[in-house]
Amino acid sequence: MDKFFKLQERGTTVGKEIVGGITTFLAMSYILAVNPGILSGTFAGAETGLAWGSVFTATAISAAIGTLIMAFCANLPIALAPGLGLNAFFTYTVVLGMKCSPAFALTAVLFEGILFILLSVFGIREAIIKSIPVNLRKAVAVGIGLFITLIGLANGGIVSGDTGTLIGFVNFDIKHAQAIVAVIGLVITIALYTLKVPGSILIGIIITTLIGIPFGVTKLPENFSPVSTPDAPHLFMFEWGSVLTIKFFVVFFTFPFTDLFDTIGTLLGVAEQADLKDEEGNVKNAKGALMSDAIATVAGACLGTSTVTSFVESSSGVAAGARTGLASVVTAILFLAALFLSPLFALIPSAATAPALIFVGYLMMRGVTGIDFSDLSEGIPAFFTITAMPFSYSIAKGILFGVISYVLCKIVTKKIKEIPLVTWILAAIFLFDIIFEAVK
């Protein structure tokens, strides 16, 4: 095990990997409830033709498949699952908005996965990662840190748009018990981490869950049983007759474009945080990592769920000590266990995982010291990358504005020769995307 996963080489142990894998799972386990709610139309109060239980099964299995491939092909502590944003586009835009069948949307997801497999085989996605300048890569990690901090603050009920300002802290009164529990959990997590208690983030999640019981935040149902029987997924629900239509092309183009840069951003961010880079500063085993989400997306489409992608919450596992694919194996096993233990995992409230996300934001923020802000052609693009991610609520948008501003700054400062060819191409594609969205 040590030889295969290179535990000693990466300065980790089996114990740290197990704790890291569990922490990652707990931080992202909300997707087991959120993804079925979105794809089935439950959250929208509408019917999409996909059953909640079937999507739950597809979510857990596709996450396990993708995360296991990541473990054995890339040896990275990164977990995968159906991505937020992409599932919302699937349901609210394609199925409910464009009045397309779920089979139509799943067919587009299948083709996206096949396209990504081809791009990964020929090293095109890897070349895109390498084309992103060093300072921008560091900025991506910092931007993701702020992004998941915002996610944690929102999930914990600490910030809201109903405070009279664009966004603000809620009043910490009895009406906001969720926020109180989340803040208590954050204090506990910080204290444990500062005292260097092993598994501090995971312990913080467990303690916060228990604290949530008297506050009514952790719900204990009557006649509770931790075991349940999973429903059968929607297998091979495809609509081949629509493949050659213009509508299909539009949907198909949107899925991979968004997913591509979300995945790249997550890989860069986690690799920067865990120091999983080679001598040239590139992500170790990037090709295997990119192949993982491509294969997982194909598997997910066959099972009946939207695009599977790398989860930024993997950063919480890295913060807990994870450095290898062994942590991903642990996370994958827990996703499979969740098929039969969904009531047990459902007990963990978002207020308990929110402190982990907020604290990981601090850990990732430390990378800002490595960015060269003295060079305006490097510092300004890094600034836009960092700020665009939380404020646009999108990792992909952060990379988009970072790359475009990087090219513009290099042109203005007469440093055109420093711009790699692939970066030019990316900037052109991003500009086209902005124009396309404006006139659409």
C-alpha positions in Angstrom: 0.0 0.0 0.0 2.8 2.4 0.9 4.6 1.6 -2.3 1.5 1.9 -4.6 0.2 5.2 -3.1 3.6 6.6 -2.2 2.6 7.4 1.3 6.1 7.9 2.7 7.2 9.9 -0.3 4.4 12.3 0.2 4.9 12.5 4.0 1.6 10.9 5.0 0.3 7.8 6.8 -2.6 5.4 6.4 -4.3 7.1 9.4 -4.0 10.6 7.9 -5.4 9.3 4.6 -8.4 7.7 6.2 -9.2 10.8 8.2 -8.7 13.0 5.1 -11.0 10.7 3.0 -13.7 10.8 5.6 -13.4 14.6 5.9 -13.8 15.0 2.2 -16.8 12.8 2.1 -18.5 14.6 4.9 -17.8 18.0 3.4 -19.3 17.0 0.1 -22.0 14.5 1.2 -24.6 17.2 0.8 -24.5 16.4 -2.9 -26.4 13.1 -2.1 -29.4 15.2 -1.1 -29.0 18.2 -3.4 -28.4 16.5 -6.7 -31.5 14.3 -6.6 -33.5 17.3 -5.4 -32.4 19.3 -8.4 -32.6 16.7 -11.1 -35.9 15.3 -10.0 -37.4 18.8 -10.0 -38.3 18.5 -6.3 -36.6 21.8 -5.5 -38.5 23.5 -8.3 -41.8 22.0 -7.5 -41.9 20.4 -10.9 -41.7 17.0 -12.5 -38.7 16.2 -14.8 -39.2 12.5 -15.3 -36.3 11.5 -13.1 -37.2 9.8 -9.7 -35.5 11.2 -6.6 -34.4 7.7 -5.4 -33.0 6.7 -8.7 -31.0 9.9 -9.0 -29.7 9.3 -5.4 -28.4 5.9 -6.4 -26.8 7.3 -9.6 -25.2 10.1 -7.6 -23.6 7.8 -5.1 -22.4 5.2 -7.7 -21.0 7.7 -10.2 -19.2 9.5 -7.4 -17.7 6.3 -6.2 -16.6 5.3 -9.7 -15.0 8.6 -10.5 -13.3 8.9 -7.2 -11.9 5.3 -7.4 -10.5 6.1 -10.9 -8.9 9.2 -9.5 -7.3 7.1 -6.7 -5.8 4.4 -9.0 -5.1 6.4 -12.2 -3.9 9.7 -10.7 -3.1 8.9 -7.0 -4.6 12.2 -6.0 -6.8 13.0 -2.9 -9.6 14.5 -5.1 -13.2 13.2 -5.0 -15.7 13.5 -7.8 -19.5 13.7 -7.9 -22.2 15.3 -10.1 -21.4 19.0 -10.1 -23.5 21.8 -8.8 -24.3 24.4 -11.4 -24.1 21.8 -14.2 -27.0 19.9 -12.6 -29.0 23.2 -12.3 -28.3 23.9 -16.0 -29.5 20.3 -16.7 -32.8 20.8 -15.0 -33.8 24.4 -15.0 -32.4 25.4 -18.4 -32.5 22.3 -20.6 -35.4 20.2 -19.2 -37.7 22.8 -17.6 -36.7 25.8 -19.6 -36.1 24.4 -23.1 -38.8 21.7 -22.6 -36.3 18.9 -23.5 -36.6 15.4 -22.1 -34.2 14.2 -19.5 -33.1 11.6 -22.0 -32.1 14.5 -24.3 -30.0 16.1 -21.6 -28.4 12.8 -20.6 -27.4 12.2 -24.2 -25.6 15.5 -24.2 -23.8 14.6 -21.0 -22.8 11.3 -22.5 -21.3 13.0 -25.5 -19.5 15.5 -23.3 -17.9 12.6 -21.4 -16.8 10.9 -24.7 -15.3 14.2 -25.9 -13.4 14.7 -22.7 -12.0 11.1 -22.9 -10.7 11.9 -26.4 -9.2 15.3 -25.3 -7.6 13.6 -22.3 -6.1 10.8 -24.5 -4.5 13.3 -26.8 -3.3 15.5 -23.9 -5.3 18.6 -24.9 -6.8 19.2 -21.5 -3.4 18.7 -19.9 -1.9 21.2 -22.3 -4.5 23.8 -21.3 -3.5 23.4 -17.6 0.2 23.8 -18.4 -0.6 27.0 -20.5 -2.0 28.8 -17.4 0.8 31.0 -16.1 2.4 30.2 -12.7 1.0 33.3 -10.8 -2.5 32.6 -12.2 -2.3 29.0 -10.9 -1.5 30.3 -7.5 -4.3 32.8 -7.8 -6.7 30.0 -8.7 -6.0 28.3 -5.4 -6.6 31.5 -3.4 -9.7 32.3 -5.4 -11.1 28.8 -4.7 -10.3 29.4 -1.0 -12.5 32.5 -1.0 -15.1 30.7 -3.1 -15.5 27.8 -0.7 -15.4 30.2 2.3 -18.5 31.9 0.8 -20.1 28.5 0.2 -19.4 27.6 3.9 -20.8 30.9 5.1 -23.9 30.5 3.0 -24.4 26.8 3.9 -24.0 27.7 7.6 -26.6 30.4 7.4 -24.1 32.9 8.6 -24.5 35.3 5.6 -27.7 36.2 3.7 -29.0 38.5 1.0 -31.9 39.4 3.3 -29.9 41.7 5.5 -30.7 45.0 3.8 -27.4 44.9 1.9 -26.2 42.9 -1.1 -24.9 40.3 1.3 -24.3 40.5 5.1 -24.1 38.6 8.4 -27.3 37.6 10.0 -28.2 38.5 13.6 -27.0 35.7 15.9 -30.3 35.2 17.7 -32.6 32.2 18.2 -34.1 32.7 14.8 -30.7 31.9 13.3 -29.9 28.8 15.3 -28.1 27.3 12.2 -25.7 30.2 12.1 -25.0 30.0 15.9 -24.2 26.3 15.6 -22.0 26.9 12.6 -20.0 29.7 14.4 -19.6 27.4 17.5 -18.3 24.7 15.2 -15.9 27.1 13.5 -14.5 28.1 16.9 -14.1 24.4 17.9 -12.4 23.6 14.6 -9.9 26.5 14.9 -9.1 25.5 18.4 -8.5 21.9 17.6 -6.4 22.8 14.5 -4.4 25.3 16.5 -3.7 22.7 19.2 -2.6 20.3 16.4 -5.2 17.7 17.3 -5.1 14.9 14.6 -8.2 14.9 12.5 -9.3 18.2 13.9 -11.6 19.1 10.9 -13.3 15.8 11.0 -13.7 15.9 14.8 -15.1 19.4 14.4 -17.8 18.2 12.0 -18.8 15.4 14.5 -18.9 17.7 17.5 -20.9 20.3 15.7 -23.4 17.7 14.5 -23.9 16.8 18.2 -24.2 20.4 19.3 -26.8 20.9 16.7 -29.2 18.5 18.4 -30.4 20.8 21.3 -30.6 23.7 18.9 -32.9 21.8 16.6 -30.4 22.1 13.7 -29.5 18.4 13.7 -32.8 16.6 13.0 -33.4 13.3 14.7 -36.4 11.6 13.0 -38.8 9.3 14.9 -38.4 5.6 14.4 -34.9 6.2 13.0 -33.2 3.4 11.1 -29.8 4.0 9.6 -30.2 1.3 6.9 -32.2 1.7 3.7 -32.5 -0.1 0.4 -31.3 1.9 -2.7 -33.6 2.4 -5.7 -32.6 1.3 -9.2 -31.1 4.0 -11.3 -32.3 5.2 -14.7 -30.0 3.1 -16.9 -29.1 4.1 -20.4 -31.9 6.7 -20.7 -30.8 8.3 -24.0 -32.4 10.0 -27.0 -30.4 9.3 -30.1 -32.8 11.0 -32.5 -31.9 14.5 -31.3 -28.2 14.3 -31.7 -28.0 16.1 -35.0 -30.2 19.0 -34.0 -29.1 22.6 -33.4 -30.7 22.6 -30.0 -28.5 19.6 -29.1 -25.4 21.3 -30.2 -26.1 24.4 -28.1 -26.7 22.2 -25.0 -23.7 20.0 -25.8 -21.4 23.0 -26.1 -22.4 24.5 -22.8 -21.8 21.4 -20.7 -18.1 20.7 -21.5 -17.1 24.4 -21.6 -18.2 25.0 -18.0 -17.0 21.6 -16.7 -13.6 21.9 -18.3 -12.5 24.9 -16.4 -14.2 24.0 -13.1 -12.2 20.8 -13.2 -8.9 22.5 -14.1 -9.4 25.1 -11.4 -10.1 22.4 -8.8 -7.0 20.4 -9.8 -4.8 23.5 -9.7 -6.2 24.6 -6.3 -5.9 21.2 -4.6 -2.4 20.6 -6.1 -1.2 24.0 -4.9 -2.6 23.4 -1.4 -1.2 19.8 -1.0 2.1 20.6 -2.9 1.4 17.9 -5.4 3.3 19.5 -8.3 6.3 18.4 -10.3 9.6 20.2 -10.8 8.0 22.5 -13.4 5.1 23.4 -11.2 2.6 21.3 -13.0 -0.1 19.1 -11.4 1.2 15.5 -10.8 -0.6 12.9 -12.8 -2.8 15.5 -14.4 -3.6 13.3 -17.4 -5.0 10.5 -15.1 -7.0 13.0 -13.1 -8.6 14.5 -16.2 -9.4 11.1 -17.5 -11.1 10.2 -14.2 -13.8 12.9 -14.5 -14.3 12.0 -18.2 -14.9 8.4 -17.6 -17.1 9.2 -14.5 -19.2 11.5 -16.6 -19.9 8.7 -19.2 -20.7 6.4 -16.3 -23.0 9.0 -14.7 -24.9 9.6 -17.9 -25.4 5.8 -18.3 -26.7 5.7 -14.7 -29.0 8.8 -15.1 -27.2 11.8 -13.6 -25.6 15.0 -14.8 -21.9 15.8 -15.4 -19.5 14.3 -12.8 -16.7 16.6 -11.9 -13.9 17.1 -9.3 -15.2 18.7 -6.1 -13.5 21.7 -4.5 -14.5 20.3 -1.1 -11.6 17.9 -1.5 -9.5 20.7 -0.1 -11.0 20.0 3.3 -9.6 16.4 3.1 -6.2 17.8 2.1 -6.3 20.2 5.1 -7.0 17.1 7.3 -3.8 15.5 6.0 -4.8 13.7 2.8 -2.0 13.6 0.1 -2.6 10.4 -2.0 -5.3 8.4 -3.7 -5.8 6.3 -0.6 -7.9 9.1 0.8 -10.0 8.9 -2.4 -10.5 5.2 -1.9 -11.9 5.9 1.5 -14.2 8.6 0.1 -15.4 6.3 -2.6 -16.2 3.5 -0.1 -18.2 5.9 1.9 -20.2 6.9 -1.1 -21.0 3.2 -1.7 -21.9 2.8 2.0 -24.2 5.8 1.7 -26.4 3.8 -0.7 -27.5 1.7 2.3 -26.9 4.2 5.1 -28.4 7.4 3.6 -30.5 8.2 6.7 -27.4 8.1 8.9 -25.4 10.5 6.6 -28.5 12.7 6.3 -28.3 13.5 10.0 -25.2 15.7 9.4 -26.5 19.3 8.9 -24.9 21.8 6.6 -24.1 23.8 9.7 -21.6 21.1 10.7 -19.8 21.0 7.4 -19.8 24.8 6.9 -17.0 25.4 9.5 -14.7 22.9 7.6 -15.2 24.8 4.4 -14.7 28.2 6.0 -11.5 27.1 7.7 -10.1 25.5 4.5 -10.6 28.9 2.9 -8.0 30.3 5.4 -5.6 27.4 4.6 -5.8 28.1 0.8 -5.6 31.8 1.3 -2.0 31.4 2.5 -0.9 30.9 -1.1 -1.5 34.6 -1.9 2.0 35.3 -0.4 3.6 33.5 -3.4 2.0 35.7 -6.0 4.2 38.5 -7.5 1.9 41.6 -7.2 4.9 43.9 -7.8 4.6 43.0 -11.6 1.4 44.6 -12.7 1.1 42.3 -15.7 1.1 39.4 -13.2 -0.6 40.9 -10.2 -3.7 42.4 -11.9 -4.7 39.1 -13.6 -4.2 37.3 -10.3 -6.4 39.8 -8.6 -9.2 39.3 -11.1 -8.9 35.6 -10.9 -9.1 35.7 -7.1 -12.1 38.1 -6.9 -14.1 36.7 -9.8 -14.5 33.2 -8.3 -16.5 34.1 -5.2 -18.3 37.1 -6.7 -19.4 35.2 -9.8 -19.9 32.0 -7.8 -17.9 30.1 -10.5 -14.4 28.7 -10.7 -14.7 28.8 -14.5 -15.5 32.5 -14.6 -12.4 33.2 -12.4 -10.1 31.5 -14.9 -11.9 33.2 -17.7 -11.4 36.7 -16.4 -7.9 35.9 -15.2 -6.7 34.6 -18.6 -8.3 37.5 -20.6 -6.8 40.1 -18.2 -3.4 38.4 -18.4 -3.3 38.7 -22.2 -4.4 42.3 -22.1 -1.9 43.3 -19.4 0.9 41.6 -21.2 0.0 43.4 -24.4 -0.2 46.8 -22.7 3.1 46.3 -20.9 4.7 45.1 -24.1 5.5 41.6 -22.8 3.7 39.8 -25.6 6.5 37.2 -25.9 5.6 35.9 -22.4 2.2 34.8 -23.6 2.1 31.1 -24.5 0.3 30.1 -27.7 -2.4 28.0 -25.8 -3.1 31.0 -23.6 -3.8 33.1 -26.7 -6.2 30.5 -27.9 -7.9 30.3 -24.5 -8.3 34.0 -24.3 -9.9 34.0 -27.8 -12.3 31.2 -26.8 -13.2 33.1 -23.5 -13.9 36.3 -25.4 -16.1 34.4 -27.8 -18.0 32.9 -24.9 -18.6 36.4 -23.4 -19.9 37.7 -26.7 -22.0 34.6 -27.3 -23.7 34.9 -23.8 -24.3 38.7 -24.5 -26.2 38.2 -27.8 -27.9 34.9 -26.9 
